[in-house]
Amino acid sequence: AQASIADVFLRANVREWALASRALVKASTGVRDPLQLTRTTSAASGDSQSGYTFVPWRDVCNDAELRRRVHWASIKTYRRAVEKVYRCYDCEVARILDVCRQALYFASMQDLLSCFETLSADPDVRLCRVFNRLRPDFDSTES
């Protein structure tokens, strides 16, 4: 129940951060108007076969249909939380930091840095850790 309440606040903040940094969000491609997909940025247009595309948040703000298609991350399931506690955190429950999480996507490194600066300047945010998943030696099996 607590995670559900926290998720509402997190989504509200993510919307502000996305607008401030020209972020993209993931949205389903199941639209009646195929021309709507042309509004996505070419650098991060997504894969129509996957059922998702990436659209600028500023476009989502002004389009009710697009807002309904945004794919928000779900709260971490109990099963996945227990798995991480045993597999990654040596049974230390307090180490789980991402029960509520969201994702923003960026068409350029400049936009990514803009979001990072926005997060860093927010007095309500404490950056606990940052993963560079673009590093060649990043091991996704550790999570």
Secondary structure, 3 states (H helix, E strand, C coil): CHHHHHHHHHHHHHHHHHHHHCCEEEEECCCCCHHHHHHCCHHHCCEHHHCEEEEEHHHHHCCHHHHHHECCCCCCCHHHHHHHHHHCCCCCHHHCCCCCCCCCECCCHHHHHHHHHHHHHCCCCCCCCCCCCCCCCCCHHHC
